[in-house]
Amino acid sequence: MTEPREGPPSALPAGPAPLVDVLIVGAGFAGIGMGLRLEREGRHSFTIIERAGSVGGTWRDNTYPGVASDIPSHLYSFSFRQNPRWSTRFAAGPEIRAYLEQCVLKGGLLPHLRLNTELLQAEWNQDEGCWEVETTNGVYAARSLVAAAGRLSEPKIPAIPGLDSFPGPLFHTSRWPEGIDLEGLRVGITGTGASAVQIIPQIAEKAAGLVVFQRSAPYVVPRLNRRYSVRERELFESRPDLLEASRDQAFRQAEAGFPSRLGTEPDLSDQRARWRNHLDAQVEDPALRLALTPDYVFGCKRILVSDDYYPALTLPGVTLETSALVSIEGRRVAARNGRSHDIDVLILATGFHSTQQPFAGRVTGRGRVLLADHWSNGMTAFASTVVSGFPNLFIIDGPNASLGHNSAIHMIETQIDYILGALDHLARHPGTDLDVTAEAEAAYSRSVDEAAARTVWLTGGCRSWYVDERSNRLTLLWPGLAESFRTQNGIFDPAPFDPAPAPGRGEADTTTHTPHT
Ligand code: NAP
């Protein structure tokens, strides 16, 4: 079967911009999920633009050795397109990417997909009641715009003095060079987050030496991955109720971890004990144990799951520096503690720009206000999805729509339900727009801030990518149970939207649109 990879740039016909009901930006989990649901609901007027030459988002970009989900596979997949054939309890990256490709192919999304098409700018046209969208591959007009551009897609490259002078291969984890062989090379890796703990065990034995620069120690708990037997997979295939039960159990288990994020006892101590026992069981050397002990509250940063990270750090060729990499001079790289090492390859496992998403600098709403300016103090949205002054714009994976304790797919699906409700409303009220009031957005943000204030993400004494560096607000995570996000935000309600009808606009043309100049 043909895979939706490396397709040619999609040619657009010359002339007026094609008008679609919905334009989706991004073909990762969120954009694909949105497209699948639209297609299933019989809403065929939509296009998905994707800047890369293939689909899969994070699971296309991250090809480093060991890349895998740390949410159980049965839960880390669409509830409406489950997969009984996952080979392991935690799926590896290539298998997740293949799943998403199959979703595109079998879900009928190929005709809607425009690869190699990057959003350059989107501007709300109040007179026409649509978004005018300029891309690297033509222009579009859309009644509604769904931003599904991901929150972990822009690599964060640290400003380390001398970085340019490093002569050997130097790359970010999400830009892993195809076919690179680290056998016999001296490797340095800076950062010890979710990506690094997956990579380090894979390369520790291959490399001639590995230096790990750790600015803050992560909490790492057992992963307990295992292969599903052929018999189990057959059972999941023939008994969807068992697959559903496995999914449900994984969801409940993850939810049970939330009280610890509020600092609730004994939950917090119990969870922390899982980490302590894991470390003590895997690392004998007391000095190394101390070096691997975080100095902040359990859960403040993302809790990592690995069975081979700590053992990798005990290997003879591996050195753990308990301070950041601060300077580079040719092959010589130095940590803040003054120690330096000669290395051949440098890996930046330094995370992503999450709080300031680049697409916000390309979206202009009413009164020519840039979304990035609306968000100059950190991202906000009503229902984590709609922003005042940006009519018919829906953002998936944006403000407070991620989770620190459960599956991102649950959040994406909740937001999709909300958006479908909004689209139904728009279809029932031709000539109107959906612009949430500023008061509703502010009230929602206040309630999120109040809930966030009690969580370890703000009280735990760490800095993480969940918190906006400008306002110190928790702007990435939903500060509650995954279930409460669905209860609160899963159903569209028109009440908080501006009731004023769009002036002088009749029932709209549904075929083409001539952009304003
Ligand atoms: P990350 O969690 O943000 O970790 C970045 C690491 O780089 C941290 O250890 C950080 O140290 C360090 N760092 C950043 N800037 C630095 C600087 N200037 N100097 C020294 N150290 C610096 O990034 P990630 O590991 O790529 O993971 C990002 C997210 O992607 C995860 O939280 C997760 O949601 C997702 N992810 C998921 C999976 C999975 O499902 N298995 C796998 C990979 C990634 P500090 O902690 O001191 O800031």
Boltz pocket constraint, residues with backbone or C-beta under 6 A from the ligand:
constraints:
  - pocket:
      binder: B
      contacts: [[A, 68], [A, 69], [A, 70], [A, 71], [A, 152], [A, 158], [A, 159], [A, 173], [A, 190], [A, 191], [A, 192], [A, 193], [A, 194], [A, 195], [A, 196], [A, 198], [A, 213], [A, 215], [A, 216], [A, 301], [A, 302], [A, 324], [A, 325], [A, 349], [A, 350], [A, 351], [A, 352], [A, 463], [A, 464], [A, 465]]
      max_distance: 6.0
